[in-house]
């Protein structure tokens, strides 16, 4: 005798429990990796964070072929381009100055970054988009200039060294002459075979 087969639609209780356990595990891992909002800001990295923003702005200006202006005031960086304006909070920083980046990568101006326990640093960009740093009040040296040519010197006479004397006790080797050229078995174009 045959028993009828029943088709069941839906999920079993075991499948639902396994799915909820997976969701809880992923949620716990995600929540554990979130930054702690009560953790104090590492003030030693303030200049690095601002420099990274400047380099990203340079990339935006050169790739989108539009000028970008970065202005620091208080703890806020204001980034203006042809599309609009963005504001970036840099907690524990005191920012001042303006840096303008042209579509060709040329830059003008500098930003000053100061934080508690961090000496004032002046940041600007090279024409290749890397940051330049200097102390406040000092203009960072431009690494773009080619190295200076060495001063001309008077020509000197060549120094001729005598060949080394043969060591006693070692036999003198005869000079080697190259072997005669071999005969080519195939004729060259335009020549007759022998």
Buried (B, 14 or more C-beta within 10 A) or exposed (E): EEEEEEEEEEEEEEEEEEEEEEEEEEEEEEEEEEEEEEEEBEBEEBBBBBBEBBBBBBBBBBEEEBBBBBBBEEBEBBBBBEEEEEEBEBEBBBBBBBBBBBBEBBBEBBBBBBBEEBEBBBBBBBBEBEBBBBEBEEEBEEEEEEEEEEEEEEEEEEEEEEEEEEEEEEEEEEEEEEEEEEEEEEEEEEEEEE
